[in-house]
Amino acid sequence: MKSVLQYLLIILVFIGLSWWQSKDMLTTNDSPAPYFNLSTLQNPASRITLKALRGKQTVVYFFAPWCHICRYSMPNLEKLYVQGEVNAIAIALNYDSQEEVNAFAKSLSLTMPILLGTETTADDYRVTAFPSYYVINERLKITAKSVGYSSEVGLRIRSRVQ
């Protein structure tokens, strides 16, 4: 009986921490995703806008190149992206230079589109911790959100939410 109570306590603490971390993020009640128009890391002359995501559910993943948890979490998203299980874009925030972001992406062999975000992007999406991500449906509405490390299973589950 004691071990059951311990497991329940651990689960409640995890749920409480998850809620606390994401409490200031945008709501997931089909609210519209904030607009963006950002340069790509791969080709800074090229830009991707929110409207380019219309018609496909997308994980919009916010990271910082100095973030250690991002370094462990992003390969999970990259794997699902390469396997075609999720559409994803990553938006770099809180970086010193494009070279810093490029070195981070190369060290993880990332192939998903990486955008160079701004302070405005961080403010619009209420990103206050890394990594943070939103799932945006084909109508550009927010359907899920999370802060912190995400496993492949967690990413799959959240990206399937309609």
One Martini backbone bead per residue (centre of mass of N, CA, C, O) as a GRO file, in nm:
protein
  162
    1MET     BB    1   0.057   0.064  -0.019
    2LYS     BB    2   0.295   0.258   0.002
    3SER     BB    3   0.384   0.245  -0.303
    4VAL     BB    4   0.125   0.361  -0.421
    5LEU     BB    5   0.145   0.637  -0.280
    6GLN     BB    6   0.414   0.713  -0.404
    7TYR     BB    7   0.323   0.711  -0.700
    8LEU     BB    8   0.099   0.918  -0.668
    9LEU     BB    9   0.283   1.145  -0.572
   10ILE     BB   10   0.461   1.158  -0.822
   11ILE     BB   11   0.234   1.219  -1.022
   12LEU     BB   12   0.136   1.481  -0.887
   13VAL     BB   13   0.401   1.633  -0.909
   14PHE     BB   14   0.427   1.619  -1.216
   15ILE     BB   15   0.162   1.763  -1.282
   16GLY     BB   16   0.223   2.022  -1.125
   17LEU     BB   17   0.482   2.099  -1.279
   18SER     BB   18   0.359   2.110  -1.561
   19TRP     BB   19   0.158   2.328  -1.500
   20TRP     BB   20   0.354   2.547  -1.398
   21GLN     BB   21   0.530   2.570  -1.659
   22SER     BB   22   0.254   2.625  -1.857
   23LYS     BB   23   0.067   2.863  -1.740
   24ASP     BB   24   0.187   3.112  -1.942
   25MET     BB   25   0.091   3.001  -2.181
   26LEU     BB   26  -0.082   2.946  -2.429
   27THR     BB   27  -0.372   2.841  -2.528
   28THR     BB   28  -0.559   2.520  -2.629
   29ASN     BB   29  -0.855   2.646  -2.738
   30ASP     BB   30  -0.817   2.722  -3.043
   31SER     BB   31  -0.615   2.932  -3.064
   32PRO     BB   32  -0.440   3.147  -3.231
   33ALA     BB   33  -0.155   3.170  -3.384
   34PRO     BB   34   0.102   3.357  -3.398
   35TYR     BB   35   0.258   3.552  -3.601
   36PHE     BB   36   0.518   3.481  -3.852
   37ASN     BB   37   0.847   3.608  -4.002
   38LEU     BB   38   1.126   3.404  -4.073
   39SER     BB   39   1.435   3.318  -4.088
   40THR     BB   40   1.656   3.091  -4.209
   41LEU     BB   41   1.935   2.917  -4.142
   42GLN     BB   42   1.999   2.787  -4.423
   43ASN     BB   43   1.848   3.070  -4.554
   44PRO     BB   44   1.828   3.400  -4.473
   45ALA     BB   45   1.662   3.489  -4.738
   46SER     BB   46   1.467   3.296  -4.622
   47ARG     BB   47   1.115   3.255  -4.544
   48ILE     BB   48   0.881   3.185  -4.274
   49THR     BB   49   0.543   3.142  -4.221
   50LEU     BB   50   0.260   3.059  -4.072
   51LYS     BB   51   0.095   3.015  -4.342
   52ALA     BB   52   0.280   2.769  -4.438
   53LEU     BB   53   0.122   2.566  -4.223
   54ARG     BB   54  -0.117   2.532  -4.370
   55GLY     BB   55  -0.264   2.198  -4.369
   56LYS     BB   56  -0.057   2.126  -4.119
   57GLN     BB   57   0.048   1.971  -3.863
   58THR     BB   58   0.259   2.142  -3.606
   59VAL     BB   59   0.568   2.159  -3.454
   60VAL     BB   60   0.664   2.429  -3.239
   61TYR     BB   61   1.008   2.471  -3.154
   62PHE     BB   62   1.168   2.606  -2.872
   63PHE     BB   63   1.512   2.728  -2.856
   64ALA     BB   64   1.845   2.708  -2.714
   65PRO     BB   65   2.184   2.656  -2.767
   66TRP     BB   66   2.245   2.640  -2.435
   67CYS     BB   67   2.041   2.409  -2.397
   68HIS     BB   68   2.049   2.098  -2.253
   69ILE     BB   69   1.762   1.986  -2.294
   70CYS     BB   70   1.749   2.037  -2.597
   71ARG     BB   71   1.980   1.838  -2.670
   72TYR     BB   72   1.794   1.586  -2.572
   73SER     BB   73   1.509   1.650  -2.721
   74MET     BB   74   1.546   1.710  -3.033
   75PRO     BB   75   1.605   1.417  -3.141
   76ASN     BB   76   1.310   1.324  -3.108
   77LEU     BB   77   1.191   1.516  -3.318
   78GLU     BB   78   1.374   1.447  -3.556
   79LYS     BB   79   1.291   1.153  -3.584
   80LEU     BB   80   0.989   1.210  -3.649
   81TYR     BB   81   1.046   1.387  -3.893
   82VAL     BB   82   1.204   1.180  -4.068
   83GLN     BB   83   0.963   0.959  -4.047
   84GLY     BB   84   0.685   1.141  -4.088
   85GLU     BB   85   0.511   1.185  -3.812
   86VAL     BB   86   0.605   1.495  -3.817
   87ASN     BB   87   0.566   1.826  -3.828
   88ALA     BB   88   0.853   2.061  -3.818
   89ILE     BB   89   0.975   2.341  -3.624
   90ALA     BB   90   1.249   2.551  -3.536
   91ILE     BB   91   1.307   2.808  -3.281
   92ALA     BB   92   1.539   3.039  -3.222
   93LEU     BB   93   1.649   3.161  -2.903
   94ASN     BB   94   1.865   3.324  -2.719
   95TYR     BB   95   2.104   3.431  -2.911
   96ASP     BB   96   2.413   3.561  -3.040
   97SER     BB   97   2.433   3.378  -3.314
   98GLN     BB   98   2.412   3.209  -3.603
   99GLU     BB   99   2.657   3.026  -3.548
  100GLU     BB  100   2.550   2.903  -3.287
  101VAL     BB  101   2.305   2.766  -3.416
  102ASN     BB  102   2.457   2.604  -3.630
  103ALA     BB  103   2.631   2.435  -3.435
  104PHE     BB  104   2.396   2.301  -3.293
  105ALA     BB  105   2.261   2.168  -3.542
  106LYS     BB  106   2.511   2.004  -3.632
  107SER     BB  107   2.557   1.840  -3.364
  108LEU     BB  108   2.248   1.704  -3.427
  109SER     BB  109   2.165   1.670  -3.728
  110LEU     BB  110   1.960   1.875  -3.837
  111THR     BB  111   1.667   1.895  -4.081
  112MET     BB  112   1.486   2.078  -3.984
  113PRO     BB  113   1.350   2.364  -3.974
  114ILE     BB  114   1.527   2.674  -3.898
  115LEU     BB  115   1.458   2.953  -3.704
  116LEU     BB  116   1.504   3.308  -3.646
  117GLY     BB  117   1.433   3.445  -3.370
  118THR     BB  118   1.275   3.678  -3.148
  119GLU     BB  119   1.155   3.863  -2.898
  120THR     BB  120   0.875   3.878  -3.022
  121THR     BB  121   0.830   3.579  -3.047
  122ALA     BB  122   0.855   3.513  -2.748
  123ASP     BB  123   0.622   3.697  -2.660
  124ASP     BB  124   0.390   3.586  -2.842
  125TYR     BB  125   0.453   3.275  -2.713
  126ARG     BB  126   0.544   3.278  -2.415
  127VAL     BB  127   0.860   3.238  -2.379
  128THR     BB  128   1.046   3.134  -2.063
  129ALA     BB  129   1.138   2.841  -2.159
  130PHE     BB  130   1.358   2.554  -2.207
  131PRO     BB  131   1.180   2.391  -2.382
  132SER     BB  132   0.921   2.488  -2.618
  133TYR     BB  133   0.582   2.389  -2.729
  134TYR     BB  134   0.365   2.370  -3.015
  135VAL     BB  135   0.054   2.270  -3.146
  136ILE     BB  136  -0.049   2.312  -3.486
  137ASN     BB  137  -0.296   2.317  -3.683
  138GLU     BB  138  -0.430   2.342  -4.006
  139ARG     BB  139  -0.579   2.624  -3.884
  140LEU     BB  140  -0.375   2.769  -3.676
  141LYS     BB  141  -0.423   2.615  -3.403
  142ILE     BB  142  -0.398   2.555  -3.068
  143THR     BB  143  -0.365   2.211  -2.910
  144ALA     BB  144  -0.069   2.222  -2.777
  145LYS     BB  145   0.166   2.196  -2.489
  146SER     BB  146   0.518   2.252  -2.374
  147VAL     BB  147   0.769   2.198  -2.115
  148GLY     BB  148   1.054   2.056  -2.179
  149TYR     BB  149   1.109   1.749  -2.187
  150SER     BB  150   1.069   1.523  -2.478
  151SER     BB  151   0.954   1.248  -2.586
  152GLU     BB  152   0.848   1.061  -2.834
  153VAL     BB  153   0.581   0.989  -2.702
  154GLY     BB  154   0.494   1.275  -2.619
  155LEU     BB  155   0.497   1.390  -2.907
  156ARG     BB  156   0.294   1.198  -3.031
  157ILE     BB  157   0.056   1.256  -2.847
  158ARG     BB  158   0.038   1.571  -2.888
  159SER     BB  159   0.027   1.552  -3.214
  160ARG     BB  160  -0.265   1.393  -3.204
  161VAL     BB  161  -0.414   1.618  -3.109
  162GLN     BB  162  -0.744   1.774  -3.201
   0.00000   0.00000   0.00000
